[in-house]
């Protein structure tokens, strides 16, 4: 029998949370209910009150209400709840956590989930699950299972009751899958070091070859799809000590926000390996491509003077220019500076993506040279920069990446 934390506002959603509590307890598991409301009386008595949650954030409910600032209340209660749940998990007093609600509850639940380690069972039932705009609130929540409730979490109708039963089944199934003495966090083989690698479709050949070489050498390759959250997830796992070396081969998540691309800027990208002092090899794969969302294959007038490639009817790539790449090169170097001899930058002069190849739709050697020169000029002297007369997807370039990373790892051990 294990204990599952239930986190939610018991003033407005008391009956819904009581039903969730009953569903979980009917499976034989225990519950620990944490109230994150700021106003009104709870629908039933929680195990941890909203006042205790506020105190964990260094404040009180009275102080929060006196500010007359709803956003500040949500932020503080989210921080307090994250602290409470993290402490419970660290002391192994709970084996899983679940929450449900709309935007306000989801924002607080997301703060909780992103502060828990990968492998710890966590579920959010959220009305934001199908909202393209609001899903940004769910970014960085690790391996949280997000469920669409179909209807609002308001009133115990037949649809919501079905969803709650299934959500209870999901979290109970997760914790039940753990052996009694097993710690509910990611269990990595102690005999195989994990190497983090970032990938886009346009760098796949390079990544898969590097992964093959690493695995033949006795390592595990963790490949992250760098489409807005993959790189952030890798950074998080580095900081959790899961990853012992990095081949950061696809940097579009980093480059695009700097030159008006689709992704939002992530300040964590390209920082964790240096913080944790682990070897990293960096290749600016995908930095030739600036991502834009379009409709029905129509290219907006603002992009018609650029070199464009329509990847599909909703996804347009424009080619990064010489001036773009001068900006990117400097920004990349400034991020890497400080890593010392634990980092090395490798550059494929014949193109940094599958589209940036002679005869390809985004081929531009002048822009690539500008990127290479800008990186080299702005790197600190103790960080090695090497350029190769190869394309990023050449097998020989993958071998150079592998050899460089292995030298750094083996030098460290």
Buried (B, 14 or more C-beta within 10 A) or exposed (E): EBBBBBBBBBBBBBEBBBBBBEBBBEBEBEBBBBBBBBEEEBBEEBBBBBBBBBBBBEBEBEEBEEEEEEEEBBBBBBBBBBBBBBEBBEEEEBBBBBBBBBBBBBBBBBBBBBBBBBBBBBBBBBBBBEBEEBBBBBBBBBBBBBBEBEEEBBEEEEEBBEBBBBBBBBBBBBBBEBEEEEBBBBEBEEEBBBBBBBBBBBBBBBBBBBBBBBEEBEBBBBBBBBBBBBBBBBBBBBBBEBBBBBBBBBBBBBBBBBBEBBBEEBEBBBBBBBEBEBBBBBBBBBBBBBBBEBEEEEBEEEBEEBBBBBBEEEBBBBBBBBEBBBBBBBBBBEBBBBBEEBBBBBBBBBBBBBBBBEEBBBBBEEBBBBBBBBBBEBBEEEBBBEBBEBBBBBEEBBBBBBEBBBEBBEEEE
